[in-house]
Amino acid sequence: MTAPVSGSAPPIRVLIADDQAMVRTGFRFFLDAQPDMTVVAEAADGEEAVALARRLRPDVCLLDIRMPRLDGLEATRLLAGPDVPDPLRVVVVTTFDLDEYVYGALRGGACGFLLKDSGPTLLAEAVRAAAAGDSLVSPSVTVRLLRHLTEQSAPAPTPVPVREPHTEALTDRELDVVRLVAVGRTNAEIAAELYVSLSTVKTHLSSVQLKLSARNRVEIAAWAWRNGHT
């Protein structure tokens, strides 16, 4: 494991749960090579993942969906669901790009959803985002997910405006950030596209979350899609 640099913040403690040993080994090899991360546990099934996570309290749990004994969606609900008094940060990482898995993971409390073929760089970004209290969803599923949510909400028999009065409270720059969040951009990509610093992007996002009463960037993106800011 990579030891933290003297005087720096403690590394992000990660738990990996996947029924394939090769996947766990690959994730561990890459994450342990990051200067700000360390893998503290591995689990081969959902029950073991939940037990280890509750005992070790890692900063971030990476959970596969299809696992024996207890699947990743149920494990996510047990660790991060709305009824959990002290929820953990869960990122679901799966091979299966299925809408029901995405919705199930996010409803269950996951703060991120990645496909295994997203690459190691995005995996590290998702871990860092989760540890910081942020969310990251694979760009390849973000737009489809939000479009589907928008279409589902459109035919409601008694439509209710989704926080529309708050739109005017957002500054032009905040709306620029919101639009980029809505198409799956990471904070670093938003900073580069808008020619601002990463800290400025984070400041804007914090302000937007407060104004929209949004818990994370997924809710910010959903608000943008529902209100035509894409």
Contacts in CASP RR format, 6 or more apart in sequence:
PFRMAT RR
TARGET T0000
AUTHOR 0000-0000-0000
METHOD contacts of the structure
MODEL  1
MTAPVSGSAPPIRVLIADDQAMVRTGFRFFLDAQPDMTVVAEAADGEEAV
ALARRLRPDVCLLDIRMPRLDGLEATRLLAGPDVPDPLRVVVVTTFDLDE
YVYGALRGGACGFLLKDSGPTLLAEAVRAAAAGDSLVSPSVTVRLLRHLT
EQSAPAPTPVPVREPHTEALTDRELDVVRLVAVGRTNAEIAAELYVSLST
VKTHLSSVQLKLSARNRVEIAAWAWRNGHT
1 32 0 8 1.000
1 38 0 8 1.000
1 39 0 8 1.000
2 11 0 8 1.000
2 32 0 8 1.000
2 33 0 8 1.000
2 34 0 8 1.000
2 35 0 8 1.000
2 37 0 8 1.000
2 38 0 8 1.000
4 10 0 8 1.000
4 11 0 8 1.000
4 35 0 8 1.000
4 36 0 8 1.000
4 38 0 8 1.000
5 35 0 8 1.000
8 35 0 8 1.000
8 36 0 8 1.000
9 36 0 8 1.000
11 35 0 8 1.000
11 36 0 8 1.000
11 37 0 8 1.000
11 38 0 8 1.000
12 36 0 8 1.000
12 37 0 8 1.000
12 38 0 8 1.000
12 59 0 8 1.000
12 60 0 8 1.000
12 127 0 8 1.000
12 128 0 8 1.000
12 131 0 8 1.000
13 38 0 8 1.000
13 40 0 8 1.000
13 56 0 8 1.000
13 58 0 8 1.000
13 59 0 8 1.000
13 60 0 8 1.000
14 31 0 8 1.000
14 37 0 8 1.000
14 38 0 8 1.000
14 39 0 8 1.000
14 40 0 8 1.000
14 58 0 8 1.000
14 59 0 8 1.000
14 60 0 8 1.000
14 61 0 8 1.000
14 62 0 8 1.000
14 127 0 8 1.000
15 39 0 8 1.000
15 40 0 8 1.000
15 41 0 8 1.000
15 42 0 8 1.000
15 43 0 8 1.000
15 49 0 8 1.000
15 52 0 8 1.000
15 53 0 8 1.000
15 56 0 8 1.000
15 58 0 8 1.000
15 60 0 8 1.000
15 61 0 8 1.000
15 62 0 8 1.000
16 24 0 8 1.000
16 27 0 8 1.000
16 28 0 8 1.000
16 31 0 8 1.000
16 39 0 8 1.000
16 41 0 8 1.000
16 42 0 8 1.000
16 43 0 8 1.000
16 62 0 8 1.000
17 42 0 8 1.000
17 43 0 8 1.000
17 44 0 8 1.000
17 45 0 8 1.000
17 46 0 8 1.000
17 48 0 8 1.000
17 49 0 8 1.000
17 61 0 8 1.000
17 62 0 8 1.000
17 63 0 8 1.000
17 64 0 8 1.000
17 67 0 8 1.000
17 72 0 8 1.000
17 75 0 8 1.000
18 24 0 8 1.000
18 27 0 8 1.000
18 43 0 8 1.000
18 44 0 8 1.000
18 62 0 8 1.000
18 64 0 8 1.000
18 67 0 8 1.000
18 93 0 8 1.000
19 44 0 8 1.000
19 45 0 8 1.000
19 64 0 8 1.000
19 66 0 8 1.000
19 67 0 8 1.000
19 68 0 8 1.000
20 64 0 8 1.000
21 44 0 8 1.000
23 64 0 8 1.000
23 116 0 8 1.000
24 42 0 8 1.000
24 44 0 8 1.000
27 39 0 8 1.000
27 62 0 8 1.000
27 93 0 8 1.000
27 123 0 8 1.000
28 39 0 8 1.000
28 42 0 8 1.000
30 120 0 8 1.000
30 123 0 8 1.000
30 124 0 8 1.000
31 37 0 8 1.000
31 38 0 8 1.000
31 39 0 8 1.000
31 123 0 8 1.000
31 124 0 8 1.000
31 127 0 8 1.000
32 38 0 8 1.000
32 39 0 8 1.000
34 124 0 8 1.000
36 128 0 8 1.000
37 124 0 8 1.000
37 127 0 8 1.000
40 56 0 8 1.000
40 58 0 8 1.000
41 52 0 8 1.000
41 53 0 8 1.000
41 56 0 8 1.000
41 58 0 8 1.000
43 49 0 8 1.000
43 52 0 8 1.000
44 67 0 8 1.000
44 68 0 8 1.000
45 67 0 8 1.000
45 68 0 8 1.000
45 69 0 8 1.000
45 70 0 8 1.000
46 63 0 8 1.000
46 67 0 8 1.000
46 68 0 8 1.000
46 69 0 8 1.000
46 70 0 8 1.000
46 71 0 8 1.000
46 72 0 8 1.000
46 74 0 8 1.000
46 75 0 8 1.000
47 69 0 8 1.000
47 70 0 8 1.000
47 75 0 8 1.000
48 69 0 8 1.000
49 61 0 8 1.000
49 63 0 8 1.000
49 67 0 8 1.000
49 70 0 8 1.000
49 72 0 8 1.000
49 75 0 8 1.000
50 70 0 8 1.000
50 75 0 8 1.000
50 78 0 8 1.000
50 79 0 8 1.000
53 61 0 8 1.000
53 79 0 8 1.000
53 88 0 8 1.000
54 79 0 8 1.000
57 88 0 8 1.000
58 88 0 8 1.000
59 89 0 8 1.000
59 130 0 8 1.000
59 131 0 8 1.000
60 89 0 8 1.000
60 90 0 8 1.000
60 91 0 8 1.000
60 127 0 8 1.000
60 130 0 8 1.000
60 131 0 8 1.000
61 79 0 8 1.000
61 88 0 8 1.000
61 89 0 8 1.000
61 90 0 8 1.000
61 91 0 8 1.000
62 91 0 8 1.000
62 93 0 8 1.000
62 123 0 8 1.000
62 127 0 8 1.000
63 72 0 8 1.000
63 75 0 8 1.000
63 76 0 8 1.000
63 90 0 8 1.000
63 91 0 8 1.000
63 92 0 8 1.000
63 93 0 8 1.000
63 110 0 8 1.000
64 72 0 8 1.000
64 92 0 8 1.000
64 93 0 8 1.000
64 94 0 8 1.000
65 71 0 8 1.000
65 72 0 8 1.000
65 73 0 8 1.000
65 92 0 8 1.000
65 94 0 8 1.000
65 96 0 8 1.000
65 101 0 8 1.000
65 105 0 8 1.000
66 72 0 8 1.000
66 94 0 8 1.000
66 96 0 8 1.000
67 75 0 8 1.000
70 78 0 8 1.000
72 92 0 8 1.000
73 92 0 8 1.000
73 101 0 8 1.000
73 104 0 8 1.000
73 105 0 8 1.000
73 108 0 8 1.000
76 90 0 8 1.000
76 92 0 8 1.000
76 105 0 8 1.000
76 108 0 8 1.000
76 109 0 8 1.000
76 110 0 8 1.000
77 108 0 8 1.000
77 109 0 8 1.000
78 84 0 8 1.000
79 87 0 8 1.000
79 88 0 8 1.000
79 90 0 8 1.000
80 87 0 8 1.000
80 88 0 8 1.000
80 89 0 8 1.000
80 90 0 8 1.000
80 108 0 8 1.000
80 109 0 8 1.000
80 110 0 8 1.000
80 111 0 8 1.000
81 87 0 8 1.000
81 108 0 8 1.000
81 109 0 8 1.000
82 108 0 8 1.000
82 109 0 8 1.000
87 109 0 8 1.000
89 111 0 8 1.000
89 130 0 8 1.000
89 131 0 8 1.000
89 133 0 8 1.000
90 105 0 8 1.000
90 109 0 8 1.000
90 110 0 8 1.000
90 111 0 8 1.000
90 112 0 8 1.000
90 130 0 8 1.000
91 110 0 8 1.000
91 111 0 8 1.000
91 112 0 8 1.000
91 113 0 8 1.000
91 114 0 8 1.000
91 126 0 8 1.000
91 127 0 8 1.000
91 130 0 8 1.000
91 136 0 8 1.000
92 101 0 8 1.000
92 105 0 8 1.000
92 110 0 8 1.000
92 112 0 8 1.000
92 113 0 8 1.000
92 114 0 8 1.000
93 114 0 8 1.000
93 115 0 8 1.000
93 116 0 8 1.000
93 123 0 8 1.000
93 126 0 8 1.000
94 101 0 8 1.000
94 113 0 8 1.000
94 114 0 8 1.000
94 115 0 8 1.000
94 116 0 8 1.000
95 115 0 8 1.000
95 116 0 8 1.000
95 117 0 8 1.000
97 115 0 8 1.000
97 140 0 8 1.000
97 141 0 8 1.000
99 144 0 8 1.000
99 145 0 8 1.000
99 148 0 8 1.000
101 113 0 8 1.000
102 113 0 8 1.000
102 137 0 8 1.000
102 141 0 8 1.000
102 145 0 8 1.000
103 145 0 8 1.000
105 112 0 8 1.000
105 113 0 8 1.000
106 112 0 8 1.000
106 113 0 8 1.000
106 137 0 8 1.000
106 218 0 8 1.000
111 129 0 8 1.000
111 130 0 8 1.000
111 133 0 8 1.000
111 134 0 8 1.000
111 135 0 8 1.000
111 136 0 8 1.000
111 216 0 8 1.000
112 126 0 8 1.000
112 129 0 8 1.000
112 130 0 8 1.000
112 135 0 8 1.000
112 136 0 8 1.000
112 137 0 8 1.000
112 218 0 8 1.000
113 137 0 8 1.000
113 138 0 8 1.000
113 141 0 8 1.000
114 122 0 8 1.000
114 123 0 8 1.000
114 126 0 8 1.000
114 136 0 8 1.000
114 137 0 8 1.000
114 138 0 8 1.000
115 138 0 8 1.000
115 140 0 8 1.000
115 141 0 8 1.000
118 138 0 8 1.000
118 140 0 8 1.000
122 136 0 8 1.000
122 138 0 8 1.000
125 136 0 8 1.000
125 186 0 8 1.000
125 188 0 8 1.000
126 136 0 8 1.000
129 135 0 8 1.000
129 136 0 8 1.000
129 186 0 8 1.000
129 187 0 8 1.000
130 136 0 8 1.000
133 216 0 8 1.000
134 187 0 8 1.000
134 205 0 8 1.000
134 216 0 8 1.000
134 217 0 8 1.000
135 216 0 8 1.000
135 217 0 8 1.000
135 218 0 8 1.000
136 186 0 8 1.000
136 217 0 8 1.000
137 145 0 8 1.000
137 184 0 8 1.000
137 218 0 8 1.000
139 183 0 8 1.000
139 184 0 8 1.000
139 185 0 8 1.000
142 182 0 8 1.000
142 183 0 8 1.000
142 184 0 8 1.000
142 221 0 8 1.000
143 183 0 8 1.000
143 184 0 8 1.000
146 182 0 8 1.000
146 221 0 8 1.000
146 222 0 8 1.000
146 224 0 8 1.000
146 225 0 8 1.000
146 230 0 8 1.000
147 225 0 8 1.000
149 222 0 8 1.000
149 225 0 8 1.000
149 226 0 8 1.000
150 222 0 8 1.000
150 225 0 8 1.000
150 226 0 8 1.000
153 159 0 8 1.000
153 162 0 8 1.000
153 226 0 8 1.000
162 223 0 8 1.000
162 226 0 8 1.000
162 227 0 8 1.000
163 212 0 8 1.000
163 213 0 8 1.000
163 223 0 8 1.000
163 227 0 8 1.000
164 227 0 8 1.000
166 211 0 8 1.000
166 212 0 8 1.000
167 227 0 8 1.000
167 229 0 8 1.000
169 211 0 8 1.000
170 178 0 8 1.000
170 208 0 8 1.000
170 211 0 8 1.000
173 194 0 8 1.000
173 204 0 8 1.000
174 204 0 8 1.000
174 207 0 8 1.000
174 208 0 8 1.000
174 211 0 8 1.000
175 229 0 8 1.000
176 194 0 8 1.000
177 190 0 8 1.000
177 194 0 8 1.000
177 201 0 8 1.000
177 204 0 8 1.000
177 205 0 8 1.000
177 208 0 8 1.000
178 208 0 8 1.000
178 220 0 8 1.000
178 221 0 8 1.000
178 223 0 8 1.000
178 224 0 8 1.000
178 229 0 8 1.000
179 224 0 8 1.000
179 229 0 8 1.000
179 230 0 8 1.000
180 189 0 8 1.000
180 190 0 8 1.000
180 193 0 8 1.000
180 194 0 8 1.000
181 190 0 8 1.000
181 205 0 8 1.000
181 217 0 8 1.000
181 220 0 8 1.000
181 221 0 8 1.000
181 224 0 8 1.000
182 220 0 8 1.000
182 221 0 8 1.000
182 224 0 8 1.000
182 225 0 8 1.000
182 229 0 8 1.000
182 230 0 8 1.000
183 230 0 8 1.000
184 221 0 8 1.000
185 193 0 8 1.000
187 198 0 8 1.000
187 201 0 8 1.000
187 202 0 8 1.000
187 205 0 8 1.000
188 198 0 8 1.000
190 201 0 8 1.000
191 197 0 8 1.000
191 198 0 8 1.000
191 200 0 8 1.000
191 201 0 8 1.000
194 201 0 8 1.000
205 217 0 8 1.000
205 220 0 8 1.000
208 214 0 8 1.000
208 220 0 8 1.000
209 215 0 8 1.000
209 216 0 8 1.000
209 220 0 8 1.000
212 219 0 8 1.000
212 220 0 8 1.000
212 223 0 8 1.000
214 220 0 8 1.000
214 223 0 8 1.000
223 229 0 8 1.000
224 230 0 8 1.000
END
